[in-house]
């Protein structure tokens, strides 16, 4: 298994490299990999898990591995930079029928956690989502369909960027043709 490690997050986390890797494995639910590491490095894994429990980065859970990450992990170790960037691009409100403003950025805490799970703290995933969102906004503005933009929680739950990514791939750039009489001979 290949594990991407954000060294800035590692340095700022206050965790040892072993604790950081174990918390990432638990967060990504890579339980088989963690079990394999337990077989090869039982003392290191045991000490690291005990330290993570003490720091309240993980808690015991009822799943087969026995641990899950806490909100403290999401907030302190997985930085919110990606979500804040998403918020800066996502429209604040749209005008629906009857000239009623509908605010789209609702339930930010749940959305922040959801977005952290979706991106898994990987810049490439985040950049792809932002590119699709910008395409959606531009397309909706050109077509006059901004009033159909979903609220952020529904947009994330429905993984709306995936359908816009597909549309972006198949969208043909308009061919610029010269208007009649604009070419001088």
C-alpha positions as CSV (number, residue, x, y, z in Angstrom):
1,X,0.0,0.0,0.0
2,X,1.2,3.5,-0.8
3,X,0.5,6.1,1.7
4,X,0.7,9.8,0.9
5,X,2.1,11.8,3.8
6,X,1.7,15.6,3.9
7,X,5.0,16.5,5.7
8,X,3.7,19.9,6.7
9,X,0.8,18.3,8.5
10,X,3.1,15.8,10.1
11,X,5.4,18.5,11.4
12,X,2.6,20.6,12.7
13,X,0.6,17.7,14.2
14,X,2.8,17.2,17.2
15,X,2.8,13.4,16.6
16,X,5.6,11.1,15.9
17,X,5.9,9.8,12.4
18,X,4.7,6.4,13.6
19,X,1.6,7.9,15.3
20,X,0.9,10.0,12.3
21,X,1.0,7.0,9.9
22,X,-1.2,4.9,12.2
23,X,-3.8,7.7,12.6
24,X,-3.9,8.1,8.8
25,X,-4.4,4.4,8.3
26,X,-7.2,4.4,10.8
27,X,-8.8,7.5,9.2
28,X,-8.6,5.9,5.7
29,X,-9.9,2.6,7.1
30,X,-6.8,0.6,5.9
31,X,-7.3,-2.0,8.6
32,X,-5.6,-4.8,6.7
33,X,-2.5,-2.8,6.4
34,X,-2.6,-1.9,10.1
35,X,-3.0,-5.5,11.0
36,X,0.0,-6.4,8.8
37,X,2.1,-3.7,10.5
38,X,1.0,-5.1,13.9
39,X,2.4,-8.5,13.0
40,X,5.8,-7.0,12.0
41,X,6.1,-4.2,14.5
42,X,3.9,-5.2,17.5
43,X,5.6,-3.0,20.2
44,X,5.8,0.2,18.0
45,X,2.2,-0.2,17.0
46,X,1.0,-0.8,20.5
47,X,2.9,2.2,21.9
48,X,1.7,4.5,19.1
49,X,-1.9,3.4,19.6
50,X,-1.7,4.0,23.3
51,X,-0.3,7.5,22.7
52,X,-3.0,8.3,20.2
53,X,-5.7,7.2,22.6
54,X,-4.1,9.4,25.3
55,X,-4.0,12.4,22.9
56,X,-7.7,11.7,21.9
57,X,-6.7,11.5,18.3
58,X,-8.4,8.0,18.1
59,X,-11.0,6.3,20.2
60,X,-12.0,2.7,20.6
61,X,-14.9,1.8,18.3
62,X,-17.0,-1.3,17.8
63,X,-15.6,-2.1,14.4
64,X,-13.3,-5.1,13.8
65,X,-10.1,-3.2,14.3
66,X,-11.4,-1.4,17.3
67,X,-10.4,2.3,16.6
68,X,-11.7,5.3,14.8
69,X,-10.4,8.9,14.4
70,X,-12.0,11.7,16.4
71,X,-13.1,15.2,15.3
72,X,-9.9,16.4,17.0
73,X,-8.0,14.5,14.3
74,X,-10.0,16.1,11.5
75,X,-9.7,19.6,12.9
76,X,-6.1,19.7,14.0
77,X,-4.2,17.3,11.8
78,X,-6.1,17.4,8.5
79,X,-6.0,21.1,7.9
80,X,-9.1,22.9,6.6
81,X,-7.3,24.7,3.8
82,X,-9.1,22.7,1.1
83,X,-12.5,23.3,2.5
84,X,-11.9,27.0,3.0
85,X,-10.8,27.2,-0.7
86,X,-14.0,25.4,-1.7
87,X,-16.1,27.9,0.2
88,X,-14.3,30.8,-1.5
89,X,-15.4,29.4,-4.9
90,X,-18.9,28.1,-4.0
91,X,-21.7,30.6,-4.5
92,X,-23.1,32.2,-1.3
93,X,-26.7,32.3,-2.5
94,X,-28.9,32.0,-5.6
95,X,-32.2,33.6,-6.4
96,X,-34.9,31.0,-6.8
97,X,-38.4,31.5,-8.1
98,X,-40.3,34.4,-6.7
99,X,-37.0,36.4,-6.2
100,X,-36.3,34.5,-3.0
101,X,-32.6,34.3,-1.9
102,X,-31.6,30.8,-1.0
103,X,-28.3,30.6,0.9
104,X,-26.2,27.6,-0.3
105,X,-23.4,27.4,2.2
106,X,-25.4,25.6,5.0
107,X,-24.2,23.1,7.6
108,X,-20.6,24.0,7.2
109,X,-19.3,21.7,10.0
110,X,-20.8,18.6,8.5
111,X,-19.6,19.7,5.0
112,X,-16.0,20.3,6.3
113,X,-15.8,16.8,7.7
114,X,-17.4,15.3,4.5
115,X,-15.0,17.2,2.3
116,X,-12.0,16.1,4.3
117,X,-13.1,12.5,3.8
118,X,-13.8,13.1,0.1
119,X,-10.4,14.7,-0.6
120,X,-8.4,12.6,1.8
121,X,-6.2,15.6,2.2
122,X,-4.9,15.1,-1.4
123,X,-4.4,18.3,-3.4
124,X,-5.0,16.6,-6.8
125,X,-8.6,15.5,-5.7
126,X,-9.3,19.0,-4.4
127,X,-8.0,20.7,-7.6
128,X,-10.2,18.4,-9.7
129,X,-13.3,19.2,-7.6
130,X,-12.6,23.0,-7.8
131,X,-12.1,22.8,-11.6
132,X,-15.4,21.0,-11.9
133,X,-17.2,23.5,-9.6
134,X,-15.8,26.5,-11.6
135,X,-17.0,24.8,-14.8
136,X,-20.5,24.3,-13.3
137,X,-20.8,27.9,-12.2
138,X,-19.6,29.2,-15.6
139,X,-22.0,26.9,-17.4
140,X,-24.9,27.7,-15.2
141,X,-24.3,31.4,-15.6
142,X,-24.1,31.1,-19.4
143,X,-27.3,29.0,-19.5
144,X,-29.2,31.1,-16.9
145,X,-29.7,28.1,-14.6
146,X,-27.9,29.3,-11.4
147,X,-31.3,29.0,-9.6
148,X,-30.9,25.2,-9.8
149,X,-27.5,25.2,-8.0
150,X,-27.7,22.8,-5.0
151,X,-26.9,23.6,-1.4
152,X,-23.4,22.6,-0.4
153,X,-24.3,19.6,1.7
154,X,-26.5,18.2,-1.1
155,X,-23.8,19.0,-3.7
156,X,-21.2,17.0,-1.7
157,X,-23.5,14.1,-0.8
158,X,-24.6,13.8,-4.5
159,X,-21.0,14.1,-5.7
160,X,-22.2,16.6,-8.2
161,X,-18.6,17.4,-9.5
162,X,-18.5,13.9,-11.1
163,X,-21.4,14.6,-13.5
164,X,-19.9,18.0,-14.3
165,X,-16.5,16.4,-14.9
166,X,-18.1,14.1,-17.4
167,X,-19.9,17.0,-19.1
168,X,-16.6,19.0,-19.1
169,X,-14.9,16.1,-20.9
170,X,-17.5,15.9,-23.6
171,X,-18.2,19.6,-24.0
172,X,-17.0,20.8,-27.3
173,X,-15.4,24.2,-27.3
174,X,-17.3,26.6,-29.6
175,X,-15.6,27.0,-32.9
176,X,-15.1,30.7,-33.7
177,X,-16.3,31.4,-37.2
178,X,-15.8,34.7,-38.9
179,X,-19.0,36.5,-39.5
180,X,-19.9,37.2,-43.1
181,X,-18.1,40.2,-44.5
182,X,-15.3,40.4,-42.0
183,X,-12.7,38.8,-44.2
184,X,-10.9,41.3,-46.5
185,X,-9.4,40.1,-49.8
